[in-house]
Amino acid sequence: MPQAFKTVTRAVNLRIREDVRDLIDHAARAHSKTRSEFMIDAARRAAEDTLLGQTLVRVDPETYAEFLTVLDQPPGGEGFERLMAAPRPWKG
């Protein structure tokens, strides 16, 4: 079998409280999944969300200084004025 198609799995052992395991089992059944499938899917989604939430942008020092200058300026312009004039639903 070509290397690209081999699937390697490894065991992960977790110790969790019984009530948490029961909750996971209940949720897994609601999705017609095994406990392992449910936990792997949930852990994978959490890992992806964590990594997608981290953004690293590399720029030269001059570009970074310009970026900081823009951040230090007060907001303004037509779009900002329109946003500030919009009704606030929480002030009913």
All heavy atoms as an XYZ file, in Angstrom:
729
protein
N       0.851     -1.178      0.000
C       0.000      0.000      0.000
C       0.897      1.243      0.000
O       1.827      1.330      0.776
C      -0.893     -0.024      1.252
C      -1.837      1.139      1.322
S      -2.905      1.097      2.785
C      -3.977     -0.236      2.359
N       0.608      2.239     -0.858
C       1.433      3.449     -0.889
C       1.391      4.183      0.456
O       0.389      4.167      1.159
C       0.793      4.308     -1.979
C      -0.057      3.373     -2.773
C      -0.432      2.257     -1.868
N       2.478      4.831      0.791
C       2.606      5.537      2.062
C       1.499      6.577      2.260
O       1.013      6.754      3.357
C       3.988      6.210      2.152
C       4.267      6.908      3.456
C       4.387      5.952      4.635
O       4.663      4.784      4.464
N       4.167      6.462      5.826
N       1.062      7.248      1.202
C       0.068      8.314      1.320
C      -1.285      7.794      1.802
O      -2.085      8.556      2.320
C      -0.097      9.022     -0.019
N      -1.561      6.496      1.647
C      -2.867      5.963      1.998
C      -2.875      5.210      3.323
O      -3.906      4.725      3.745
C      -3.388      5.067      0.876
C      -3.612      5.815     -0.398
C      -2.748      5.672     -1.463
C      -4.684      6.681     -0.523
C      -2.953      6.373     -2.641
C      -4.892      7.392     -1.697
C      -4.019      7.238     -2.759
N      -1.736      5.081      3.974
C      -1.691      4.376      5.247
C      -2.271      5.254      6.352
O      -1.988      6.437      6.432
C      -0.258      3.993      5.607
C       0.280      2.865      4.771
C       1.635      2.433      5.271
C       2.155      1.283      4.437
N       3.485      0.868      4.879
N      -3.085      4.650      7.179
C      -3.644      5.352      8.322
C      -3.020      4.774      9.577
O      -3.099      3.571      9.813
C      -5.172      5.180      8.387
O      -5.736      5.698      7.188
C      -5.749      5.908      9.575
N      -2.401      5.622     10.340
C      -1.778      5.196     11.588
C      -2.603      5.769     12.730
O      -2.909      6.963     12.755
C      -0.322      5.696     11.682
C       0.299      5.304     13.004
C       0.495      5.156     10.523
N      -2.996      4.929     13.636
C      -3.733      5.399     14.806
C      -2.945      5.042     16.053
O      -2.178      4.075     16.071
C      -5.139      4.772     14.888
O      -5.012      3.359     14.986
C      -5.969      5.131     13.659
N      -3.128      5.838     17.076
C      -2.477      5.596     18.349
C      -3.501      5.789     19.455
O      -4.399      6.623     19.355
C      -1.326      6.573     18.546
C      -0.200      6.332     17.558
C       1.094      6.925     18.085
N       2.230      6.423     17.351
C       2.670      6.940     16.218
N       2.060      7.968     15.687
N       3.725      6.429     15.625
N      -3.344      5.055     20.507
C      -4.260      5.137     21.638
C      -3.988      6.400     22.449
O      -2.849      6.839     22.596
C      -4.108      3.917     22.533
N      -5.062      6.965     22.971
C      -4.987      8.082     23.908
C      -5.847      7.679     25.101
O      -7.026      7.380     24.942
C      -5.527      9.391     23.279
C      -5.556     10.498     24.308
C      -4.702      9.779     22.072
N      -5.256      7.652     26.251
C      -5.991      7.262     27.454
C      -6.330      8.493     28.277
O      -5.467      9.337     28.510
C      -5.164      6.290     28.294
C      -4.889      5.012     27.540
O      -5.821      4.371     27.070
N      -3.629      4.658     27.396
N      -7.575      8.582     28.695
C      -8.032      9.718     29.490
C      -8.705      9.216     30.757
O      -9.429      8.223     30.730
C      -9.047     10.548     28.697
C      -8.591     11.119     27.369
C      -9.774     11.708     26.621
C      -7.544     12.177     27.600
N      -8.510      9.935     31.822
C      -9.238      9.647     33.048
C     -10.221     10.791     33.255
O      -9.823     11.947     33.348
C      -8.286      9.569     34.247
C      -7.414      8.349     34.208
C      -6.747      8.168     35.575
N      -6.052      6.908     35.641
C      -6.624      5.749     35.944
N      -7.908      5.697     36.216
N      -5.917      4.650     35.985
N     -11.511     10.450     33.271
C     -12.529     11.474     33.473
C     -13.529     10.977     34.507
O     -13.681      9.779     34.722
C     -13.261     11.841     32.159
C     -13.952     10.617     31.535
C     -12.306     12.455     31.163
C     -14.786     10.934     30.322
N     -14.186     11.944     35.128
C     -15.219     11.581     36.099
C     -16.332     10.818     35.397
O     -16.609     11.018     34.210
C     -15.796     12.840     36.742
C     -14.832     13.578     37.628
C     -15.506     14.725     38.377
N     -16.710     15.246     37.764
C     -16.847     16.498     37.324
N     -15.871     17.360     37.436
N     -17.987     16.898     36.808
N     -16.990      9.969     36.154
C     -18.053      9.139     35.590
C     -19.198      9.986     35.044
O     -19.749      9.682     33.979
C     -18.576      8.166     36.647
C     -19.507      7.126     36.079
C     -19.861      6.052     37.090
O     -19.190      5.931     38.129
O     -20.839      5.330     36.825
N     -19.551     11.072     35.734
C     -20.658     11.900     35.258
C     -20.316     12.575     33.926
O     -21.177     12.732     33.059
C     -21.069     12.935     36.313
C     -19.955     13.899     36.660
O     -18.804     13.452     36.843
O     -20.226     15.108     36.767
N     -19.069     12.940     33.751
C     -18.649     13.554     32.485
C     -18.681     12.503     31.372
O     -19.149     12.774     30.264
C     -17.245     14.185     32.618
C     -16.739     14.688     31.274
C     -17.253     15.306     33.648
N     -18.210     11.290     31.662
C     -18.259     10.203     30.678
C     -19.697      9.921     30.275
O     -20.003      9.752     29.091
C     -17.598      8.942     31.226
C     -17.438      7.871     30.134
C     -17.157      6.512     30.685
N     -18.338      6.087     31.441
C     -18.312      5.225     32.440
N     -17.179      4.694     32.818
N     -19.415      4.893     33.071
N     -20.605      9.912     31.256
C     -22.017      9.660     30.951
C     -22.591     10.763     30.060
O     -23.363     10.487     29.131
C     -22.830      9.549     32.243
C     -22.486      8.299     33.047
O     -21.861      7.362     32.484
O     -22.828      8.266     34.247
N     -22.216     11.985     30.329
C     -22.669     13.104     29.505
C     -22.161     12.958     28.075
O     -22.910     13.137     27.110
C     -22.191     14.425     30.110
C     -22.514     15.692     29.323
C     -24.016     15.925     29.271
C     -21.800     16.882     29.945
N     -20.883     12.614     27.934
C     -20.298     12.411     26.605
C     -20.997     11.266     25.887
O     -21.326     11.375     24.703
C     -18.778     12.164     26.716
C     -18.083     13.452     27.165
C     -18.201     11.667     25.389
C     -16.638     13.263     27.585
N     -21.251     10.183     26.599
C     -21.945      9.045     25.994
C     -23.337      9.439     25.512
O     -23.768      9.063     24.419
C     -22.055      7.891     26.986
C     -20.725      7.191     27.222
O     -19.762      7.436     26.465
O     -20.658      6.398     28.175
N     -24.042     10.208     26.314
C     -25.391     10.654     25.943
C     -25.335     11.500     24.674
O     -26.136     11.322     23.743
C     -26.002     11.438     27.106
C     -27.415     11.840     26.895
N     -28.466     10.957     27.030
C     -27.952     13.026     26.526
C     -29.593     11.602     26.766
N     -29.307     12.856     26.453
N     -24.383     12.434     24.628
C     -24.245     13.295     23.447
C     -23.821     12.482     22.233
O     -24.307     12.723     21.115
C     -23.230     14.400     23.732
N     -22.932     11.522     22.420
C     -22.481     10.682     21.305
C     -23.655      9.898     20.720
O     -23.805      9.826     19.497
C     -21.374      9.737     21.773
N     -24.482      9.333     21.595
C     -25.653      8.595     21.109
C     -26.597      9.512     20.338
O     -27.185      9.105     19.335
C     -26.390      7.940     22.277
C     -25.737      6.664     22.766
C     -26.624      5.893     23.742
N     -27.042      6.691     24.895
C     -26.335      6.824     26.016
N     -25.173      6.210     26.150
N     -26.790      7.565     27.012
N     -26.734     10.746     20.793
C     -27.611     11.703     20.104
C     -27.124     11.980     18.685
O     -27.917     12.345     17.817
C     -27.691     13.008     20.898
N     -25.821     11.809     18.458
C     -25.250     12.008     17.118
C     -24.961     10.688     16.411
O     -24.275     10.682     15.386
C     -23.948     12.825     17.216
C     -24.178     14.279     17.386
N     -24.378     15.133     16.336
C     -24.251     15.050     18.503
C     -24.557     16.351     16.784
N     -24.495     16.338     18.106
N     -25.448      9.602     16.976
C     -25.218      8.261     16.413
C     -23.737      7.980     16.206
O     -23.323      7.471     15.157
C     -25.969      8.092     15.085
O     -27.351      8.256     15.282
N     -22.945      8.327     17.214
C     -21.502      8.106     17.165
C     -21.080      7.304     18.382
O     -21.773      7.279     19.393
C     -20.740      9.437     17.175
C     -20.949     10.280     15.943
C     -20.134     11.536     16.024
C     -20.306     12.371     14.760
N     -19.477     13.573     14.806
N     -19.920      6.690     18.261
C     -19.340      6.049     19.433
C     -18.719      7.132     20.307
O     -18.513      8.270     19.864
C     -18.236      5.047     19.040
O     -17.150      5.781     18.440
C     -18.756      3.993     18.082
N     -18.419      6.763     21.546
C     -17.751      7.711     22.434
C     -16.443      8.193     21.809
O     -16.150      9.387     21.804
C     -17.469      7.058     23.785
C     -16.755      7.976     24.761
C     -16.270      7.260     26.008
N     -17.372      6.565     26.665
C     -17.219      5.418     27.322
N     -16.044      4.830     27.390
N     -18.253      4.856     27.910
N     -15.674      7.270     21.277
C     -14.386      7.646     20.675
C     -14.580      8.596     19.498
O     -13.883      9.612     19.392
C     -13.630      6.403     20.215
O     -13.195      5.658     21.315
N     -15.520      8.270     18.610
C     -15.777      9.144     17.455
C     -16.180     10.541     17.913
O     -15.683     11.553     17.394
C     -16.887      8.562     16.577
C     -16.506      7.312     15.834
C     -17.705      6.635     15.192
O     -18.862      6.798     15.682
O     -17.493      5.924     14.204
N     -17.076     10.588     18.881
C     -17.555     11.872     19.384
C     -16.413     12.687     19.996
O     -16.255     13.872     19.708
C     -18.664     11.652     20.413
C     -19.291     12.930     20.890
C     -20.291     13.543     20.165
C     -18.872     13.524     22.075
C     -20.872     14.728     20.600
C     -19.434     14.706     22.520
C     -20.440     15.306     21.779
N     -15.603     12.039     20.834
C     -14.513     12.746     21.501
C     -13.437     13.187     20.516
O     -12.902     14.296     20.638
C     -13.912     11.875     22.603
C     -14.880     11.654     23.765
S     -14.229     10.584     25.042
C     -12.989     11.637     25.770
N     -13.141     12.346     19.539
C     -12.142     12.726     18.535
C     -12.643     13.910     17.725
O     -11.901     14.871     17.488
C     -11.802     11.522     17.625
C     -11.012     10.477     18.427
C     -11.023     11.966     16.393
C     -10.894      9.137     17.735
N     -13.898     13.872     17.291
C     -14.455     15.003     16.531
C     -14.433     16.285     17.353
O     -14.052     17.348     16.853
C     -15.895     14.699     16.090
C     -15.973     13.676     14.973
O     -14.926     13.355     14.370
O     -17.094     13.187     14.710
N     -14.846     16.193     18.617
C     -14.877     17.384     19.466
C     -13.469     17.919     19.715
O     -13.237     19.135     19.658
C     -15.560     17.062     20.794
N     -12.527     17.040     19.964
C     -11.144     17.471     20.215
C     -10.522     18.074     18.959
O      -9.815     19.081     19.025
C     -10.314     16.293     20.711
N     -10.799     17.465     17.804
C     -10.270     18.000     16.549
C     -10.819     19.395     16.275
O     -10.086     20.313     15.922
C     -10.613     17.069     15.373
C     -10.030     17.551     14.037
C     -10.557     16.763     12.850
N     -11.966     16.449     12.907
C     -12.952     17.319     12.636
N     -12.664     18.562     12.313
N     -14.217     16.953     12.703
N     -12.144     19.571     16.471
C     -12.744     20.902     16.252
C     -12.135     21.930     17.197
O     -11.825     23.057     16.793
C     -14.260     20.834     16.438
C     -15.002     20.381     15.206
C     -16.502     20.644     15.307
N     -17.100     20.171     16.554
C     -17.523     18.920     16.764
N     -17.408     18.032     15.796
N     -18.058     18.580     17.912
N     -11.964     21.562     18.458
C     -11.378     22.485     19.426
C      -9.945     22.834     19.039
O      -9.520     23.996     19.151
C     -11.428     21.887     20.828
N      -9.189     21.851     18.574
C      -7.804     22.100     18.159
C      -7.757     23.023     16.948
O      -6.956     23.967     16.899
C      -7.108     20.775     17.851
N      -8.623     22.763     15.962
C      -8.666     23.627     14.778
C      -9.059     25.045     15.151
O      -8.446     26.020     14.679
C      -9.639     23.062     13.747
C      -9.140     21.809     13.065
C     -10.178     21.175     12.155
O     -11.366     21.588     12.189
O      -9.807     20.236     11.416
N     -10.079     25.205     15.988
C     -10.513     26.542     16.411
C      -9.389     27.274     17.127
O      -9.183     28.469     16.914
C     -11.734     26.452     17.328
C     -12.997     26.037     16.595
O     -12.992     26.040     15.342
O     -13.979     25.686     17.276
N      -8.674     26.567     17.973
C      -7.569     27.177     18.703
C      -6.495     27.666     17.747
O      -6.021     28.798     17.852
C      -6.962     26.172     19.702
O      -7.957     25.827     20.659
C      -5.755     26.748     20.414
N      -6.112     26.823     16.805
C      -5.045     27.195     15.883
C      -5.495     28.250     14.879
O      -4.714     29.136     14.518
C      -4.513     25.954     15.162
C      -3.831     24.943     16.076
C      -3.425     23.700     15.288
C      -2.629     25.559     16.785
N      -6.756     28.182     14.448
C      -7.249     29.194     13.512
C      -7.387     30.551     14.183
O      -7.354     31.583     13.517
C      -8.593     28.755     12.912
C      -8.511     27.602     11.923
C      -9.912     27.129     11.543
C      -7.722     28.000     10.685
N      -7.550     30.549     15.501
C      -7.661     31.807     16.239
C      -6.333     32.510     16.437
O      -6.277     33.636     16.914
N      -5.260     31.857     16.071
C      -3.932     32.450     16.217
C      -3.444     32.896     14.844
O      -3.374     32.104     13.915
C      -2.951     31.439     16.799
C      -3.335     30.977     18.173
C      -2.364     29.937     18.707
O      -1.411     29.562     18.050
N      -2.622     29.486     19.915
N      -3.135     34.152     14.735
C      -2.663     34.687     13.468
C      -1.293     35.308     13.668
O      -1.105     36.135     14.557
C      -3.632     35.757     12.932
O      -4.932     35.182     12.824
C      -3.193     36.255     11.577
N      -0.359     34.897     12.868
C       0.984     35.455     12.913
C       1.242     36.138     11.587
O       1.144     35.512     10.525
C       2.023     34.353     13.145
C       3.480     34.794     13.077
C       3.782     35.789     14.198
C       4.394     33.595     13.155
N       1.519     37.421     11.654
C       1.831     38.180     10.455
C       3.235     38.732     10.623
O       3.524     39.431     11.601
C       0.825     39.341     10.240
C       1.192     40.144      9.006
C      -0.589     38.797     10.135
N       4.088     38.409      9.695
C       5.469     38.891      9.754
C       5.632     40.034      8.773
O       5.288     39.915      7.596
C       6.437     37.768      9.407
C       6.443     36.688     10.448
C       7.396     35.594     10.070
N       7.249     34.520     11.048
C       8.235     33.801     11.489
N       9.449     34.012     11.045
N       8.025     32.851     12.373
N       6.144     41.139      9.276
C       6.393     42.304      8.437
C       7.735     42.918      8.829
O       8.264     42.643      9.910
C       5.273     43.364      8.576
C       3.947     42.831      8.057
C       5.136     43.835     10.001
N       8.227     43.765      7.967
C       9.489     44.445      8.260
C       9.232     45.551      9.292
O       8.084     45.952      9.515
C      10.094     45.018      6.971
C       9.147     45.988      6.285
O       9.080     47.153      6.721
O       8.462     45.552      5.340
N      10.274     46.041      9.937
C      10.088     47.039     11.002
C       9.361     48.310     10.548
O       8.577     48.875     11.299
C      11.516     47.352     11.449
C      12.307     46.130     11.093
C      11.671     45.595      9.851
N       9.598     48.746      9.328
C       8.947     49.967      8.843
C       7.431     49.758      8.703
O       6.635     50.615      9.089
C       9.538     50.402      7.491
C      10.989     50.833      7.551
C      11.960     49.660      7.560
O      11.604     48.549      7.087
O      13.081     49.857      8.067
N       7.029     48.623      8.169
C       5.606     48.317      8.016
C       4.942     48.192      9.382
O       3.826     48.669      9.587
C       5.413     47.018      7.205
O       6.054     47.174      5.934
C       3.944     46.699      7.003
N       5.632     47.571     10.334
C       5.093     47.435     11.674
C       4.905     48.803     12.327
O       3.877     49.060     12.959
C       6.001     46.542     12.523
C       5.462     46.286     13.905
C       4.293     45.563     14.086
C       6.119     46.789     15.027
C       3.781     45.327     15.358
C       5.615     46.559     16.305
C       4.450     45.833     16.460
O       3.951     45.614     17.711
N       5.873     49.700     12.162
C       5.759     51.048     12.722
C       4.570     51.784     12.107
O       3.815     52.470     12.815
C       7.055     51.822     12.488
N       4.368     51.614     10.813
C       3.218     52.241     10.146
C       1.908     51.660     10.675
O       0.939     52.390     10.912
C       3.315     52.038      8.635
C       2.225     52.738      7.854
C       2.389     52.553      6.353
O       3.490     52.267      5.877
O       1.355     52.691      5.656
N       1.880     50.360     10.885
C       0.703     49.696     11.440
C       0.364     50.250     12.822
O      -0.792     50.562     13.124
C       0.970     48.181     11.502
C      -0.108     47.389     12.178
C      -1.348     47.205     11.588
C       0.129     46.805     13.411
C      -2.337     46.463     12.209
C      -0.851     46.055     14.040
C      -2.089     45.887     13.444
N       1.373     50.412     13.673
C       1.149     50.966     15.012
C       0.647     52.403     14.945
O      -0.213     52.805     15.736
C       2.426     50.885     15.846
C       2.875     49.480     16.239
C       4.174     49.547     17.048
C       1.793     48.751     17.014
N       1.151     53.166     14.000
C       0.698     54.547     13.826
C      -0.786     54.576     13.470
O      -1.551     55.373     14.019
C       1.518     55.244     12.724
O       2.890     55.239     13.101
C       1.054     56.677     12.507
N      -1.203     53.715     12.572
C      -2.610     53.643     12.182
C      -3.466     53.237     13.382
O      -4.546     53.794     13.616
C      -2.805     52.658     11.004
C      -4.276     52.381     10.759
C      -2.143     53.210      9.752
N      -3.011     52.275     14.166
C      -3.770     51.844     15.339
C      -3.916     52.957     16.376
O      -4.920     53.019     17.087
C      -3.104     50.632     16.001
C      -3.233     49.300     15.278
C      -2.522     48.213     16.082
C      -4.683     48.916     15.079
N      -2.923     53.814     16.476
C      -2.955     54.891     17.462
C      -3.854     56.055     17.050
O      -4.175     56.909     17.874
C      -1.540     55.413     17.728
C      -0.700     54.436     18.526
O      -1.289     53.579     19.224
O       0.543     54.518     18.455
N      -4.296     56.102     15.795
C      -5.152     57.192     15.331
C      -6.589     56.936     15.784
O      -7.055     55.801     15.795
C      -5.114     57.298     13.809
C      -3.760     57.677     13.269
C      -3.732     57.632     11.747
O      -4.744     57.385     11.105
N      -2.570     57.869     11.180
N      -7.296     57.997     16.154
C      -8.705     57.800     16.536
C      -9.517     57.367     15.322
O      -9.212     57.734     14.194
C      -9.133     59.186     17.028
C      -8.173     60.133     16.417
C      -6.884     59.384     16.208
N     -10.557     56.565     15.546
C     -11.386     56.130     14.416
C     -12.122     57.322     13.810
O     -12.375     58.323     14.479
C     -12.355     55.132     15.039
C     -12.356     55.430     16.493
C     -11.029     56.047     16.815
N     -12.450     57.204     12.556
C     -13.170     58.279     11.884
C     -13.572     57.843     10.492
O     -13.387     56.701     10.094
N     -14.147     58.771      9.759
C     -14.560     58.476      8.394
C     -16.051     58.193      8.319
O     -16.754     58.057      9.316
N     -16.545     58.111      7.086
C     -17.977     57.936      6.839
C     -18.518     56.647      7.456
O     -19.567     56.646      8.085
C     -18.243     57.932      5.334
C     -19.692     57.723      4.986
C     -19.914     57.534      3.491
O     -19.045     57.940      2.704
O     -20.965     56.976      3.141
N     -17.802     55.536      7.287
C     -18.264     54.268      7.828
C     -18.370     54.302      9.341
O     -19.335     53.801      9.929
N     -17.392     54.913      9.987
C     -17.414     55.006     11.448
C     -18.563     55.889     11.910
O     -19.271     55.556     12.869
C     -16.079     55.551     11.959
C     -16.030     55.685     13.446
C     -15.890     54.567     14.249
C     -16.136     56.926     14.049
C     -15.858     54.681     15.631
C     -16.103     57.046     15.427
C     -15.959     55.915     16.221
N     -18.769     56.992     11.243
C     -19.858     57.904     11.603
C     -21.218     57.209     11.451
O     -22.097     57.344     12.292
C     -19.814     59.171     10.739
C     -18.536     59.984     10.892
C     -18.281     60.426     12.324
O     -19.241     60.687     13.070
O     -17.089     60.506     12.700
N     -21.384     56.435     10.379
C     -22.625     55.704     10.150
C     -22.841     54.653     11.249
O     -23.944     54.485     11.758
C     -22.574     55.057      8.764
C     -23.904     54.787      8.162
C     -23.855     54.364      6.683
N     -22.927     53.277      6.416
C     -21.806     53.403      5.675
N     -21.491     54.564      5.127
N     -21.021     52.376      5.482
N     -21.762     53.974     11.619
C     -21.855     52.978     12.675
C     -22.260     53.617     13.999
O     -23.119     53.111     14.718
C     -20.502     52.258     12.830
C     -20.388     51.266     13.978
C     -21.347     50.092     13.759
C     -18.963     50.774     14.113
N     -21.677     54.726     14.330
C     -21.976     55.385     15.598
C     -23.385     55.979     15.619
O     -23.974     56.145     16.685
C     -20.949     56.492     15.891
C     -19.549     55.962     16.180
S     -19.479     54.962     17.686
C     -19.448     53.314     17.063
N     -23.943     56.282     14.433
C     -25.289     56.849     14.357
C     -26.369     55.771     14.296
O     -27.553     56.079     14.430
C     -25.397     57.756     13.122
N     -25.971     54.514     14.130
C     -26.942     53.417     14.024
C     -27.684     53.234     15.344
O     -27.110     53.440     16.413
C     -26.238     52.131     13.618
N     -28.963     52.862     15.278
C     -29.717     52.609     16.508
C     -29.090     51.456     17.296
O     -28.594     50.498     16.737
C     -31.107     52.234     16.026
C     -31.121     52.337     14.556
C     -29.743     52.638     14.087
N     -29.156     51.577     18.613
C     -28.612     50.550     19.501
C     -29.768     49.736     20.047
O     -30.546     50.226     20.860
C     -27.815     51.198     20.611
C     -26.556     51.887     20.087
C     -25.925     52.737     21.164
N     -24.702     53.349     20.707
C     -24.643     54.496     20.065
N     -25.743     55.165     19.800
N     -23.480     54.986     19.675
N     -29.898     48.470     19.610
C     -31.043     47.652     20.018
C     -31.147     47.474     21.518
O     -32.235     47.302     22.037
C     -30.788     46.299     19.326
C     -29.638     46.472     18.419
C     -28.984     47.772     18.730
N     -30.043     47.515     22.228
C     -30.086     47.306     23.678
C     -30.549     48.561     24.415
O     -30.775     48.516     25.612
C     -28.714     46.876     24.211
C     -27.624     47.859     23.914
C     -27.250     48.909     24.706
C     -26.779     47.915     22.778
N     -26.226     49.606     24.124
C     -25.917     49.012     22.927
C     -26.659     47.132     21.631
C     -24.954     49.346     21.987
C     -25.695     47.474     20.704
C     -24.870     48.565     20.880
N     -30.732     49.672     23.688
C     -31.225     50.894     24.318
C     -32.666     51.171     23.890
O     -33.063     52.309     23.727
C     -30.329     52.072     23.961
C     -28.972     52.033     24.627
C     -28.264     53.343     24.498
C     -27.000     53.330     25.328
N     -26.348     54.625     25.347
N     -33.425     50.085     23.678
C     -34.800     50.009     23.249
C     -35.597     51.201     23.351
O     -36.570     51.614     23.043
